[in-house]
Structure formats: C-alpha cells, structure tokens
C-alpha cells in the first residue's frame, strides 16, 4: 500500500487476556493502529495506557460492537485515511492476513474475511449454534440481495474510506455487519471475500443477555436486516462478485 494512507482499527471490550499479544502482532503488519476501548472494566484500559505507539478512542460506557466499528469509520474519514482495516482482539483473526486484505481491495470497496470460504490447517470447529445461525443469515442475505457471501459475520475486513461515507451504519450491536451488507448491496458497492482461518479460542464465549439464546439471536439478526431495508439509500444491484483472494505463502 505504498503512498496509500491506511490504518488498522481494533475494537476492544474486556480483552485484558489478549490485547497486548494481539497488538504486538498487529504492529508487524500495520503502520498505524487505532484501538477503540468500548468501556472495558477488566483492566484493559490500564494495559492500553502503557501502549504508547497506538491511537486510542475510549467510550466511557460500553456501547456495543457496532458502535465501536462506527467510531473507527468516523475516525478514518475525519483524519483522511484512504483504507481502513478492522479486526477483533480476541485472537480469532491473524494479523498476518492483513496484507491479503490489502492486496484484494485494489479493485473493490469492501473486502471481508470468510471463515467458510476455504479450509486452513489451523481451523477449529465452530460452535454448532453459531455455524447454523451464520449459514442461515448468510443464505438469506444472498437470496434477498444477490450477494455471494459465505460468512456474513466476520469482522476481519478492509474498506475504502470513501465508500464508507455512503453508508449509514446505526446498529450498535453484534448485528451491525448485517446492516452494512444490506446497505452495501443496495448501493452497489463492490465486495469480495477472502479466506481466513476459523479460530475459536473460546467457543463458550457469551454474547450477553437475550443474545445468549440462539433463537433470540437469530430473531434479532433478522430484525436488523428488515430494518436496514428501509434505510434511506438509493437502490441498485451489486456490481462485483465475491472471490477468494489468497496469498500462497500464508495458506
């Protein structure tokens, strides 16, 4: 990405166990790192305070995954970045894959990691309910909007910041990616998927509240999709199919 201004944004909520290790690895691949601390209460904030070379935005209270990503979108746009990479801080995403996303974004607006596009030797089995819900929601999005996704929920993405300016992301919770996909499809944004390893280090990790119940979670996700259909956006078809963009030395 020579001569292109870009950064990696990492939303964090109570990730004291992982945050230092993840940031150490991200530094190897990203010139700038933005951490959005979404109201952590487990000592994460103190650990971040000792990381002097990162950019940091703090939400005084927990606002949700979608709100943290929206903060990253605004930060990148307001400060003139051209490309934004987002990744989780729980060890599920390998920073070594960042170059793969950057290589793929040269001819599209959104590059999204997929844990189900191809197999990797380090893959771990997903929790049964998560796999079922992911497959169900992904198939419903594809059928409604002519998308060709295999993983609607992966947070490992690269975006063109000028494309983000066309979106109206208002969903603050875990369903934010679904609102994003509906809007991207309606706007005709160019999207691709790239294969990334499927790593569940803590398969019992809770979503919180009613979302711990799979049926309630699926109903919530469907509600996000339905609501996004009425967002005030121009409607047109997606203009690019999703492809698997892989880097042999990282496979």
Protein Blocks (a to p, Z undefined) as FASTA:
>chain_A
ZZiacddddddehilkmmmmmmmmmmmmpfbdcdddehiaehmmmmmmmmmkbccdddfb
afbjklmmmmmmmmmmmnopabdcdddfeopacfklmmmmmmmmmmcfbdcddfklbccf
kbccddfklmmmmmmmmmmmmmmnopacfbfkbcbdcddfklmmmpccfbfblmlmmmmm
mmmmmnopacdddddddddfblmbcfbijllpmklmmmmmmmmmmmmmmpccdddddfbd
cdddddfklZZ
